[in-house]
Amino acid sequence: MNTLRQKAADFLAAYDMDCASIDFDPHLEIFAEQMGAGLAERESTLEMIPTYLEAGNEVPVNERVIVADAGGTNFRVATVYFDADKNPVIENLQKFTMPAVDCELSSKEFFEAMAVYFRGVLDASERVGFCFSYPADIEPSKDGRLIRFVKEIKAPEVVGHLIAKNLNETFETLGLGEKKAMVILNDTVATLLAGVDFKNRNFDSYIGFILGTGTNCAYVERNSNITKLPELNQDRSLIINVESGGMGCARRGQMDITLDESTNNPGVHKFEKMISGAYLGSVFLLTAKQACADGLVSEAAAEAINAMDDLTTKDMNDFMFYPTGNNPLANACQSGTDEDAKILYAIADRLVERAAKLTAINLSAMAIQTGRGTDPTRPICIVAEGTTFYHMKTLKSRVEFYLKQHLEDQHGIYTEIISVENATLIGAAIAGLTN
């Protein structure tokens, strides 16, 4: 098996796709440079969007707020309040399909589809915390102007529109009710906020992290470092939505580039396309087909693999857990030799290793930028969300290994990864109630 692993490593290295091709410290420096440039409004692939939200504001108890979560494929609405013990209580939860997933919508159609989803909860509160998981410039009013859609959402007319303003106007147009006091925030920001009072733990700072359909980070930054907004109170801090999926300076391989060029938004969110659930399976399929072309796979298995038009990240993960089970890749390998599943597993495993290393670089850059976490009794809390992070075989444990090896051992910065159930809804509720 060691020979096969080396064979897989050599093959991946030839196309710049191997985990060993990613040097940790140089990539960490690149992240830091891009973050600094984004905070200063210099040219950068990281947008470093100020949210005008602070972490740690007092949350009122027994006061309901409407919450919404527009994610990659789902759209959830609910009401939330915090009881006397500050425990969140989620009520009236409904789940819908995200508008413009299946077909392209006009701006009017998009906002009408969203507005109708709110219909059952609009009488519950005058406040709305809206977790809108797409890049948006946040205004001091807490409204957000859409920069672009990712995750293959098809509503190009919405770009440049203010989300809260248009949604409130649509409520009135459809006769659903009057305008609400609405706060727009990103899913990583909501995830970060959900961890602030986690089990009364004493953390030094917070990072919100998503690795699911897409990927992104948010962290708490000192206002004095946000030089593109000199009007901010220099003695305070606010949450920055990094849009780390857009980091465009990581070392990409041939299959990364091929995959990027095939998407609806080539050249955008290059980092996300290397590691996230929407793309990792496709990257692996392209790599597997190249392995077939290079003769690493038997002719019979290669024929079955080359006939595949699509492979999801779930399919890839199923194969890693059950390489001889009933899943598309395992079935393809069963038509070949005993070595086919082993070499393809080794390739998949090293692609997961690469994703883990890139993820740890991302998180390390956030942690170092906070200037916090040097006391092991008060680590930086990383509130992590996403099926890819938690369910992809060995991914989370490898991320933790790299954080220990590089961030803790080399920089003396301590972190702890936690999971908060319904983090985006809870964080959206906190934002809606405290702003």
C-alpha positions as CSV (number, residue, x, y, z in Angstrom):
1,M,0.0,0.0,0.0
2,N,2.9,2.3,0.7
3,T,4.0,1.9,-2.9
4,L,0.5,2.8,-4.1
5,R,0.5,5.9,-1.8
6,Q,3.7,7.0,-3.2
7,K,2.5,6.4,-6.7
8,A,-0.6,8.6,-6.0
9,A,1.6,11.3,-4.5
10,D,3.9,11.4,-7.5
11,F,0.9,11.5,-9.8
12,L,-0.7,14.4,-7.9
13,A,2.6,16.3,-7.7
14,A,2.9,16.1,-11.5
15,Y,-0.3,18.2,-11.7
16,D,0.4,20.4,-8.7
17,M,-2.5,18.7,-6.9
18,D,-0.7,17.0,-4.0
19,C,-0.9,18.1,-0.4
20,A,2.8,18.4,-0.2
21,S,2.7,21.1,-2.9
22,I,1.1,23.4,-0.3
23,D,3.8,25.0,1.8
24,F,2.1,26.1,5.1
25,D,4.2,29.1,6.2
26,P,4.4,30.8,2.8
27,H,0.7,30.4,2.3
28,L,0.1,31.8,5.8
29,E,2.1,34.9,4.8
30,I,0.1,35.3,1.6
31,F,-3.2,35.2,3.6
32,A,-1.8,37.8,6.1
33,E,-0.7,40.1,3.2
34,Q,-4.1,39.8,1.5
35,M,-6.0,40.5,4.7
36,G,-3.9,43.6,5.4
37,A,-4.5,44.9,1.9
38,G,-8.2,44.3,2.2
39,L,-8.4,46.1,5.6
40,A,-6.6,49.1,3.9
41,E,-8.8,49.0,0.8
42,R,-5.8,48.2,-1.4
43,E,-6.0,45.6,-4.1
44,S,-6.7,42.2,-2.6
45,T,-8.6,39.0,-3.3
46,L,-9.9,39.1,0.2
47,E,-12.7,41.7,0.6
48,M,-12.5,42.0,4.4
49,I,-16.0,43.4,4.7
50,P,-16.8,45.3,7.9
51,T,-20.1,44.2,9.4
52,Y,-20.7,47.1,11.8
53,L,-21.5,44.4,14.3
54,E,-19.7,43.8,17.6
55,A,-19.3,40.6,19.6
56,G,-20.4,40.5,23.2
57,N,-23.4,42.9,23.3
58,E,-25.9,42.1,26.0
59,V,-28.8,40.0,24.6
60,P,-32.3,40.8,25.9
61,V,-34.3,37.9,27.4
62,N,-37.8,36.8,26.5
63,E,-38.0,39.1,23.4
64,R,-38.8,37.4,20.1
65,V,-37.0,38.2,16.8
66,I,-37.7,36.8,13.3
67,V,-34.7,35.0,11.8
68,A,-33.9,33.8,8.3
69,D,-31.1,31.8,6.9
70,A,-30.5,31.9,3.2
71,G,-27.9,29.2,2.5
72,G,-26.5,27.2,-0.4
73,T,-29.6,25.1,-1.1
74,N,-32.0,25.8,1.8
75,F,-33.9,28.9,3.1
76,R,-35.0,28.7,6.7
77,V,-37.3,31.0,8.7
78,A,-38.2,30.9,12.3
79,T,-38.7,33.0,15.5
80,V,-36.2,32.9,18.3
81,Y,-36.1,34.2,21.9
82,F,-33.6,33.8,24.8
83,D,-35.0,32.5,28.1
84,A,-34.1,33.8,31.5
85,D,-31.0,31.5,31.5
86,K,-30.0,33.0,28.1
87,N,-30.8,29.7,26.3
88,P,-32.1,30.2,22.8
89,V,-35.6,28.9,22.0
90,I,-36.4,28.4,18.3
91,E,-40.0,28.3,17.3
92,N,-42.0,28.2,14.0
93,L,-39.1,26.8,12.0
94,Q,-39.8,26.2,8.4
95,K,-37.4,25.1,5.6
96,F,-37.7,25.9,1.9
97,T,-35.7,25.7,-1.3
98,M,-33.3,28.6,-1.8
99,P,-34.7,30.8,-4.7
100,A,-32.8,30.6,-8.0
101,V,-31.2,27.3,-7.3
102,D,-33.1,25.4,-10.0
103,C,-33.7,28.2,-12.5
104,E,-32.8,31.8,-13.2
105,L,-35.0,34.4,-11.5
106,S,-35.4,38.2,-12.1
107,S,-34.8,40.5,-9.2
108,K,-38.5,40.9,-8.7
109,E,-39.1,37.2,-8.7
110,F,-36.2,36.6,-6.3
111,F,-37.4,39.0,-3.7
112,E,-41.0,37.9,-4.0
113,A,-40.0,34.3,-3.5
114,M,-38.1,35.2,-0.3
115,A,-40.9,37.5,0.9
116,V,-43.5,34.7,0.7
117,Y,-41.2,32.4,2.8
118,F,-41.6,34.9,5.7
119,R,-45.4,35.0,5.5
120,G,-46.0,32.7,8.5
121,V,-43.8,34.6,11.0
122,L,-44.1,38.3,10.1
123,D,-46.5,39.1,12.9
124,A,-44.1,37.8,15.6
125,S,-41.7,40.7,15.8
126,E,-40.7,44.1,14.4
127,R,-37.1,42.9,14.2
128,V,-35.4,40.6,11.7
129,G,-32.0,39.0,11.8
130,F,-31.3,37.8,8.3
131,C,-28.3,35.5,7.7
132,F,-27.7,36.0,4.0
133,S,-24.8,33.7,3.0
134,Y,-23.5,35.6,0.0
135,P,-20.9,38.3,-0.4
136,A,-22.5,41.7,0.4
137,D,-21.2,45.1,1.3
138,I,-22.7,45.9,4.7
139,E,-23.8,49.5,5.3
140,P,-23.8,51.3,8.7
141,S,-27.6,50.8,8.7
142,K,-26.9,47.0,8.7
143,D,-28.4,46.6,5.3
144,G,-26.3,44.6,2.7
145,R,-25.7,45.3,-0.9
146,L,-25.2,42.1,-2.9
147,I,-21.7,41.9,-4.5
148,R,-22.3,38.6,-6.2
149,F,-23.9,35.2,-5.8
150,V,-21.9,32.0,-5.3
151,K,-22.9,28.4,-4.9
152,E,-24.4,28.5,-8.4
153,I,-27.4,30.7,-7.5
154,K,-28.9,32.1,-10.7
155,A,-30.3,35.6,-10.1
156,P,-27.8,38.1,-11.7
157,E,-30.3,41.0,-11.6
158,V,-30.1,41.1,-7.8
159,V,-26.4,42.0,-7.8
160,G,-26.0,45.6,-6.5
161,H,-29.4,45.6,-4.8
162,L,-29.9,46.3,-1.1
163,I,-31.3,43.1,0.5
164,A,-33.3,44.5,3.4
165,K,-34.6,47.5,1.5
166,N,-35.9,45.4,-1.4
167,L,-37.3,42.7,0.9
168,N,-39.2,45.3,3.0
169,E,-40.6,46.9,-0.1
170,T,-41.7,43.5,-1.4
171,F,-43.5,42.8,2.0
172,E,-45.5,45.9,1.5
173,T,-46.1,45.4,-2.3
174,L,-47.5,41.8,-1.6
175,G,-49.6,43.0,1.4
176,L,-47.6,40.9,3.8
177,G,-47.1,43.7,6.4
178,E,-45.1,46.8,7.2
179,K,-41.3,47.2,7.0
180,K,-39.2,45.6,9.6
181,A,-36.0,46.7,11.4
182,M,-33.7,44.3,9.6
183,V,-30.0,43.3,10.1
184,I,-28.2,41.6,7.3
185,L,-25.2,39.4,8.2
186,N,-23.2,36.6,6.7
187,D,-23.4,33.0,7.8
188,T,-19.9,33.1,9.2
189,V,-20.7,36.2,11.2
190,A,-23.9,34.6,12.6
191,T,-21.9,31.5,13.4
192,L,-19.3,33.5,15.3
193,L,-22.0,35.3,17.3
194,A,-23.6,32.0,18.3
195,G,-20.4,31.0,20.2
196,V,-20.0,34.2,22.3
197,D,-21.8,32.9,25.4
198,F,-21.2,29.2,24.7
199,K,-21.7,27.3,28.0
200,N,-20.3,30.3,29.9
201,R,-16.8,29.5,28.6
202,N,-14.1,32.2,28.9
203,F,-12.6,32.6,25.4
204,D,-10.2,35.3,24.3
205,S,-11.7,35.9,20.9
206,Y,-13.9,34.3,18.3
207,I,-13.7,33.1,14.7
208,G,-16.7,32.0,12.7
209,F,-15.9,29.3,10.1
210,I,-18.0,27.6,7.5
211,L,-16.9,24.6,5.4
212,G,-20.0,23.1,3.8
213,T,-21.3,23.8,0.3
214,G,-19.0,26.9,0.3
215,T,-16.4,28.2,2.8
216,N,-15.7,31.5,4.6
217,C,-14.3,33.0,7.8
218,A,-15.2,35.9,10.1
219,Y,-13.2,37.2,13.1
220,V,-13.1,40.1,15.5
221,E,-10.8,42.9,14.4
222,R,-9.6,46.0,16.2
223,N,-11.0,49.1,14.6
224,S,-7.6,50.7,14.6
225,N,-6.5,48.1,12.0
226,I,-9.4,48.8,9.7
227,T,-7.8,51.7,8.0
228,K,-10.3,51.9,5.2
229,L,-12.8,53.2,7.8
230,P,-10.9,55.8,9.8
231,E,-14.2,57.2,11.2
232,L,-14.6,54.1,13.4
233,N,-14.1,54.4,17.2
234,Q,-10.4,53.3,17.4
235,D,-10.8,51.9,20.9
236,R,-13.4,49.3,19.9
237,S,-13.6,46.2,17.6
238,L,-16.0,44.8,15.1
239,I,-16.5,41.6,13.2
240,I,-15.0,41.3,9.7
241,N,-16.4,39.0,7.1
242,V,-13.3,37.9,5.3
243,E,-14.8,36.2,2.3
244,S,-11.9,33.8,2.5
245,G,-13.4,31.6,-0.2
246,G,-12.3,34.3,-2.6
247,M,-8.6,34.1,-1.7
248,G,-7.0,34.0,-5.1
249,C,-3.3,33.5,-4.4
250,A,-3.2,29.9,-3.1
251,R,-1.2,27.5,-5.2
252,R,-3.7,25.8,-7.6
253,G,-3.2,22.6,-9.6
254,Q,-4.3,21.7,-13.1
255,M,-7.6,20.2,-12.1
256,D,-8.4,23.2,-9.9
257,I,-8.0,25.5,-12.9
258,T,-10.0,23.2,-15.2
259,L,-12.8,23.0,-12.7
260,D,-12.8,26.8,-12.2
261,E,-13.1,27.4,-15.9
262,S,-16.2,25.1,-16.1
263,T,-18.2,27.0,-13.5
264,N,-20.7,29.8,-13.8
265,N,-18.3,32.2,-12.2
266,P,-14.7,31.4,-13.5
267,G,-12.0,33.3,-11.7
268,V,-14.1,33.9,-8.6
269,H,-13.8,32.2,-5.3
270,K,-10.8,30.2,-6.3
271,F,-10.0,29.0,-2.8
272,E,-13.5,27.8,-2.2
273,K,-13.4,25.7,-5.3
274,M,-10.3,23.9,-4.0
275,I,-11.8,22.7,-0.7
276,S,-15.6,23.1,-0.4
277,G,-18.4,20.6,-0.7
278,A,-19.9,22.2,-3.8
279,Y,-16.7,21.4,-5.7
280,L,-14.4,18.9,-4.0
281,G,-16.1,15.9,-5.6
282,S,-15.8,17.4,-9.1
283,V,-12.1,18.1,-8.5
284,F,-11.7,14.5,-7.5
285,L,-13.5,13.3,-10.6
286,L,-11.3,15.4,-12.9
287,T,-8.3,14.0,-11.1
288,A,-9.5,10.4,-11.3
289,K,-10.1,10.8,-15.0
290,Q,-6.6,12.1,-15.4
291,A,-5.3,9.0,-13.4
292,C,-7.2,6.9,-15.9
293,A,-5.6,8.7,-18.8
294,D,-2.1,8.2,-17.2
295,G,-2.7,4.4,-16.9
296,L,-3.0,4.3,-13.1
297,V,-6.3,2.6,-13.4
298,S,-7.3,-0.6,-15.3
299,E,-9.0,-0.2,-18.6
300,A,-12.3,-1.7,-17.3
301,A,-12.5,0.7,-14.4
302,A,-11.3,3.6,-16.5
303,E,-14.1,3.1,-18.9
304,A,-16.7,3.3,-16.1
305,I,-15.1,6.3,-14.5
306,N,-14.8,8.2,-17.8
307,A,-18.5,7.6,-18.4
308,M,-19.3,9.6,-15.3
309,D,-20.6,13.1,-16.0
310,D,-20.7,14.1,-12.3
311,L,-19.5,13.0,-8.9
312,T,-20.6,14.8,-5.8
313,T,-18.5,15.3,-2.7
314,K,-20.9,13.0,-0.9
315,D,-20.1,10.3,-3.5
316,M,-16.4,10.9,-2.9
317,N,-16.9,10.6,0.9
318,D,-19.1,7.4,0.5
319,F,-16.2,5.9,-1.5
320,M,-13.7,6.7,1.2
321,F,-15.8,5.2,3.9
322,Y,-16.9,2.2,1.7
323,P,-14.4,1.6,-1.0
324,T,-15.9,-1.8,-1.8
325,G,-19.5,-0.7,-1.1
326,N,-22.4,0.3,-3.2
327,N,-21.5,3.8,-4.5
328,P,-20.5,5.1,-8.0
329,L,-16.7,4.9,-7.5
330,A,-16.7,1.6,-5.8
331,N,-19.0,0.1,-8.5
332,A,-16.6,1.4,-11.1
333,C,-13.6,-0.1,-9.4
334,Q,-15.4,-3.5,-9.1
335,S,-15.3,-3.8,-12.9
336,G,-11.5,-3.6,-12.8
337,T,-8.8,-5.0,-10.6
338,D,-8.1,-5.1,-6.8
339,E,-5.6,-2.2,-7.2
340,D,-8.1,0.3,-8.7
341,A,-9.9,1.1,-5.5
342,K,-6.6,1.4,-3.6
343,I,-5.0,3.9,-6.0
344,L,-8.2,6.0,-6.2
345,Y,-8.6,5.9,-2.4
346,A,-5.0,7.1,-2.0
347,I,-5.6,10.0,-4.5
348,A,-8.9,11.0,-2.7
349,D,-7.2,10.8,0.7
350,R,-4.4,13.1,-0.4
351,L,-6.9,15.6,-1.8
352,V,-8.6,15.6,1.6
353,E,-5.3,16.1,3.2
354,R,-4.7,19.1,0.9
355,A,-8.1,20.5,1.9
356,A,-7.3,20.1,5.6
357,K,-4.0,21.9,5.2
358,L,-5.5,24.8,3.3
359,T,-8.3,25.0,5.9
360,A,-5.8,25.2,8.7
361,I,-3.8,27.9,6.9
362,N,-7.1,29.9,6.6
363,L,-7.9,29.5,10.3
364,S,-4.3,30.2,11.4
365,A,-4.3,33.5,9.5
366,M,-7.5,34.6,11.3
367,A,-6.2,33.6,14.7
368,I,-2.9,35.4,14.3
369,Q,-4.6,38.5,13.0
370,T,-6.7,38.7,16.2
371,G,-3.6,39.2,18.3
372,R,-5.3,36.9,20.9
373,G,-5.2,33.4,22.2
374,T,-1.7,33.3,23.8
375,D,-3.1,32.2,27.2
376,P,-4.0,28.4,27.0
377,T,-6.7,29.0,29.6
378,R,-8.4,31.4,27.3
379,P,-8.1,30.1,23.8
380,I,-9.6,31.6,20.6
381,C,-13.0,29.9,20.0
382,I,-13.5,28.7,16.5
383,V,-17.2,28.2,15.9
384,A,-17.3,25.8,13.0
385,E,-20.2,24.8,10.8
386,G,-20.6,22.8,7.7
387,T,-21.2,19.2,6.6
388,T,-17.9,19.0,4.7
389,F,-15.9,20.0,7.8
390,Y,-17.6,17.6,10.1
391,H,-18.5,14.6,7.8
392,M,-15.7,14.4,5.3
393,K,-13.6,11.5,6.4
394,T,-10.6,12.6,8.5
395,L,-10.9,16.2,7.5
396,K,-11.6,17.7,10.9
397,S,-8.9,15.7,12.7
398,R,-6.3,16.7,10.2
399,V,-7.2,20.4,10.5
400,E,-6.8,20.1,14.3
401,F,-3.4,18.4,13.7
402,Y,-2.1,21.3,11.5
403,L,-3.4,23.9,14.0
404,K,-1.5,22.2,16.8
405,Q,1.6,21.7,14.7
406,H,1.8,25.2,13.2
407,L,-0.4,27.6,15.1
408,E,0.1,26.4,18.7
409,D,3.6,25.0,18.6
410,Q,5.2,27.6,16.3
411,H,3.2,30.8,17.2
412,G,2.0,30.0,20.8
413,I,-1.6,30.7,19.9
414,Y,-4.3,28.4,21.3
415,T,-7.6,27.6,19.7
416,E,-10.6,25.4,20.4
417,I,-13.1,24.2,17.8
418,I,-16.8,24.1,19.0
419,S,-20.1,23.3,17.3
420,V,-23.3,25.2,18.1
421,E,-26.5,23.6,17.0
422,N,-28.5,25.9,14.7
423,A,-25.6,28.4,14.9
424,T,-26.7,30.6,12.0
425,L,-30.2,31.0,13.4
426,I,-29.0,31.8,16.9
427,G,-26.4,34.2,15.6
428,A,-28.9,35.9,13.4
429,A,-31.2,36.3,16.4
430,I,-28.4,37.9,18.5
431,A,-27.7,40.3,15.6
432,G,-31.3,41.2,15.3
433,L,-31.9,41.7,19.0
434,T,-28.7,43.7,19.8
435,N,-28.6,46.1,16.8
